[in-house]
Amino acid sequence: MHAGGEMDVVVYGPEMLVTTREAAELANVKIDTVRKWVRRGHLEVAGLDERGWPVYRAVDVAKAEYRTRQRARRLVTA
């Protein structure tokens, strides 16, 4: 709890916001891969943290990881 009675709100589950590093850890990829997903339109930035750095919804990270892995499998088996 902060001074003045304010509480930090932490949301767990699919609506949880994660940093680029946390997104990379969740998807088991490199940080640069997460940044590529954003540039290529596979992952949308959900907002900025207190430092002004991008954060992402955990569910969006999972979807981006799934889609890119599915696409990679199609390219390998083709």
Secondary structure, DSSP 4 states (H G I P E B T S, - for coil): --TTS-------STT-EEEHHHHHHHHTS-HHHHHHHHHTTSS---EE-TTS-EEEEHHHHHHHHHHHHHHHHHHHH-
